Amino acid sequence: MNFFWHIVIVIAVSLPNILGFNLIFGKGKIFHFGPLGISIIAAYGTFITLMNTESYLLGMLVGLTAALALSMIFAWCSLRLEQDGFGVISLAMHLGLLVVVLNFQSLTRGALGIPRVPRFPILGMMEQGLALSSMEAFALLSVLLSLGWIAIMWWIDRGPIGRKLKALSEFHQSAGALGVNRTRVHIIVFALGAVGALLTNVLFHQYLGLVHPNDFSFTAFIFFVTVVVAGGPGSVFGAILACILLVLLREGLRFVPLPADILGPLRLMFFGLILFTAVWWRRDTLFPKQRMV
């Protein structure tokens, strides 16, 4: 039963960050390869502050401020650079931040990570008030927050921002001529991505009880891209379904009776094959031809 709750928790805590990335990369066709760079800032900003002040409110405020600041830099770069140039810059910033985390040991503890991360006090209240186990309470809180974020993303996707973002992805010069403010739209969607990154990282690292640099590796980013592409770029419910199926696949591979030194590379190869197939199958959606006047 614990494995079932583990699956529920992993899916629920992953969705906010994935849906924020899906809005930018999938819906907007913006080659943003730095969602885990924002995650690094959000996670370390939150938990370093928390461990020194013992205040979740202050920690989350610092994490959100740092994530929004980096997201605004990404938004500015996306407006100034061509797609391929922005993709390279965003990926370079992600890897650069990871290097800083690994080497700034006096603040981040480097490869040791930040251990003994405390959980929300409300979880203890839920366990006592509702007679739930620790994992059940965490699953319930994670699912409720995730459902709230899904509702927001669905509303954004179906509303004016979603339509403007779609128009900009097809041909931003024509969309601008029709009155779409590209700067405003990019600021909004990157800010939403920052909030999603904060939600995912606050929940995920509470669940693990540890903040570790391995959680922000390039392999984790490939999982994000695979979910968005496999689910249909820009599709909220497609991304949710793909996340559920791929998490089940990833966690289920743990039970394959193979040595760890074989299972690890095999898992990477398997997800690489899924990503390659999804990109090939959806190449017209992922890389649409721009409309010509």
C-alpha positions in Angstrom: 0.0 0.0 0.0 2.9 2.3 0.7 4.0 2.0 -2.9 0.6 3.1 -4.1 0.8 6.2 -2.0 4.3 6.8 -3.2 3.1 6.8 -6.8 0.3 9.2 -6.0 2.6 11.6 -4.2 5.3 11.5 -7.0 2.6 12.2 -9.7 0.9 14.9 -7.7 4.1 16.8 -6.7 5.5 16.6 -10.2 2.5 18.1 -12.0 2.8 21.8 -11.0 6.3 22.2 -12.5 5.5 20.0 -15.5 2.3 22.0 -16.3 4.1 25.3 -16.0 6.8 24.0 -18.4 4.1 22.7 -20.7 2.6 26.1 -20.9 5.9 27.7 -21.9 7.5 25.0 -24.0 4.4 23.2 -25.3 1.8 25.9 -25.7 4.1 28.8 -26.4 6.7 26.9 -28.4 9.4 28.8 -26.5 12.6 26.8 -26.3 12.9 27.1 -22.6 15.4 24.5 -21.4 15.8 26.0 -17.9 12.9 24.9 -15.8 15.2 23.0 -13.5 17.4 26.1 -13.1 14.4 27.8 -11.7 13.8 24.7 -9.5 17.3 25.0 -8.1 16.8 28.6 -7.1 13.3 27.9 -5.7 14.4 24.8 -3.7 17.6 26.1 -2.2 16.2 29.6 -1.6 13.3 28.0 0.3 15.1 25.4 2.3 18.3 27.3 3.2 16.1 30.1 4.6 13.8 27.5 6.4 16.7 25.7 8.0 18.1 29.0 9.3 14.9 30.7 10.4 12.6 27.7 11.0 9.8 29.7 9.2 8.2 28.0 6.2 6.4 31.2 5.3 9.6 33.2 5.1 11.4 30.3 3.3 8.7 30.1 0.6 8.7 33.8 0.2 12.4 33.9 -0.4 12.1 30.9 -2.8 9.3 32.5 -4.7 11.1 35.8 -5.0 14.3 34.1 -6.3 12.3 31.9 -8.7 10.4 34.9 -10.1 13.6 36.9 -10.4 15.3 34.2 -12.5 12.1 33.7 -14.5 12.0 37.4 -15.4 15.6 37.0 -16.7 14.5 34.1 -18.8 11.5 36.0 -20.0 13.7 39.0 -21.0 16.1 36.6 -22.8 13.3 35.0 -24.7 12.2 38.4 -26.0 15.7 39.3 -27.1 17.1 36.1 -28.6 16.1 33.7 -31.3 14.6 30.4 -30.3 17.8 28.3 -30.6 19.9 31.0 -28.9 17.5 31.2 -26.0 17.5 27.4 -25.7 21.2 27.3 -25.4 21.3 30.2 -22.9 18.6 28.7 -20.7 20.3 25.3 -20.6 23.6 26.9 -19.8 22.1 28.8 -16.9 20.6 25.6 -15.6 24.0 23.8 -15.7 25.8 26.9 -14.3 23.5 27.0 -11.3 24.0 23.3 -10.7 27.8 23.9 -10.7 27.4 26.7 -8.2 25.3 24.5 -5.9 27.9 21.7 -6.0 30.8 24.0 -5.3 29.3 26.6 -2.8 29.6 24.1 0.0 29.5 26.6 2.9 26.0 27.5 1.9 24.5 24.5 0.0 26.6 21.7 1.5 27.5 20.7 -2.1 27.1 17.1 -3.0 25.9 16.3 0.6 22.7 18.2 0.1 20.4 19.6 2.8 19.2 16.8 5.1 16.4 16.6 7.6 14.0 18.9 5.8 10.9 19.4 8.0 7.4 19.0 6.7 4.5 21.4 6.9 3.0 21.6 10.4 -0.5 21.1 8.9 0.5 17.5 7.9 0.7 16.6 11.6 -2.7 18.1 12.2 -4.1 16.1 9.3 -2.7 12.9 10.6 -4.3 13.4 14.0 -7.5 15.0 12.9 -8.3 12.6 10.1 -6.5 9.5 11.5 -4.2 9.2 8.5 -0.8 7.7 8.2 2.1 10.0 7.3 2.1 9.0 3.6 -1.7 9.3 3.4 -1.7 12.8 4.8 1.1 13.9 2.5 -0.7 12.3 -0.5 -4.0 14.1 0.4 -2.3 17.5 0.7 -0.3 17.0 -2.5 -3.3 15.9 -4.5 -5.4 18.9 -3.3 -2.7 21.4 -4.2 -2.1 19.7 -7.5 -5.8 19.7 -8.4 -5.9 23.4 -7.6 -2.9 24.1 -9.9 -4.5 21.9 -12.7 -7.7 24.1 -12.5 -5.6 27.3 -12.8 -3.6 25.9 -15.7 -6.8 24.8 -17.5 -8.3 28.2 -17.0 -5.1 29.9 -18.3 -5.0 27.6 -21.3 -8.6 28.2 -22.2 -8.5 31.9 -21.4 -7.1 35.0 -23.2 -3.5 34.3 -22.1 -3.7 30.8 -23.7 -5.1 32.2 -26.9 -2.5 35.0 -27.1 0.3 32.6 -26.4 -1.0 30.3 -29.1 -1.0 33.2 -31.6 2.5 34.2 -30.6 3.7 30.7 -31.1 2.4 30.7 -34.7 3.8 34.0 -35.8 4.5 36.7 -33.2 4.9 39.6 -35.7 1.3 39.1 -37.0 0.0 38.5 -33.4 1.7 41.8 -32.4 0.0 43.6 -35.3 -3.3 42.4 -33.9 -2.6 43.9 -30.5 -1.1 41.0 -28.6 1.5 42.3 -26.2 4.3 39.7 -26.4 6.2 41.1 -23.5 3.2 40.9 -21.1 2.4 37.4 -22.2 5.9 36.1 -21.7 6.2 37.7 -18.3 2.9 36.1 -17.2 3.7 32.6 -18.4 7.2 32.6 -17.1 5.9 33.8 -13.7 3.4 30.9 -13.7 6.3 28.5 -14.4 8.1 29.9 -11.4 5.1 29.4 -9.1 4.7 25.8 -10.4 8.4 25.1 -9.8 8.1 26.4 -6.2 5.1 24.2 -5.5 6.8 21.1 -6.9 10.1 21.6 -5.1 8.6 22.5 -1.7 6.4 19.4 -1.8 8.9 17.0 -3.3 11.8 17.8 -1.0 9.6 17.6 2.0 8.6 14.2 0.9 12.2 13.1 0.6 13.3 15.0 3.6 16.4 16.0 1.6 17.4 18.6 -1.0 20.1 17.1 -3.2 21.8 18.3 -6.5 21.0 15.0 -8.2 17.3 16.0 -8.2 18.2 18.8 -10.7 20.3 16.8 -13.2 19.9 16.9 -16.9 18.2 13.5 -16.7 15.4 15.0 -14.7 15.0 17.7 -17.4 14.7 14.9 -20.1 11.8 13.5 -18.1 10.0 16.8 -18.3 10.5 17.1 -22.0 9.4 13.5 -22.5 6.1 14.1 -20.6 5.3 17.3 -22.5 6.1 15.9 -25.9 4.4 12.5 -25.3 1.3 14.1 -23.9 0.9 16.6 -26.8 2.7 20.0 -26.6 0.4 22.4 -24.9 -2.3 19.9 -23.8 -3.0 20.2 -20.1 -4.8 16.8 -19.8 -2.3 15.2 -22.2 0.6 16.2 -20.0 -1.3 14.9 -16.9 -1.9 11.5 -18.6 1.7 11.3 -19.9 3.0 12.2 -16.4 0.9 9.4 -14.8 1.9 6.8 -17.3 5.6 7.7 -17.4 5.9 7.8 -13.6 4.2 4.4 -13.4 6.8 3.1 -15.9 9.7 4.7 -14.2 8.8 3.5 -10.8 7.8 0.1 -12.0 11.2 -0.4 -13.6 12.6 -0.6 -10.0 11.1 -4.1 -9.8 12.9 -5.4 -12.8 15.4 -8.0 -11.6 18.5 -6.5 -13.0 21.7 -5.1 -11.4 21.6 -1.4 -10.7 24.6 -0.7 -13.0 22.5 -2.2 -15.9 19.0 -1.0 -14.9 20.1 2.7 -14.6 21.5 3.0 -18.2 18.6 0.8 -19.5 16.1 3.2 -18.0 17.8 6.2 -19.6 17.9 4.4 -23.0 14.2 3.5 -22.6 13.2 7.1 -21.9 15.4 8.3 -24.7 13.6 6.0 -27.1 10.2 7.2 -25.9 11.3 10.8 -26.4 12.7 10.2 -29.8 9.5 8.4 -30.9 7.3 11.1 -29.5 9.3 13.9 -31.1 9.2 12.1 -34.5 5.5 11.4 -34.2 4.6 15.0 -33.1 7.2 16.8 -35.2 4.6 18.9 -37.0 3.0 20.0 -33.7 6.3 20.5 -31.8 7.9 22.4 -34.7 5.0 24.0 -36.6 5.5 25.9 -39.8 5.0 29.6 -39.3 2.0 31.1 -41.0 2.9 33.3 -44.0 0.9 36.4 -45.0 
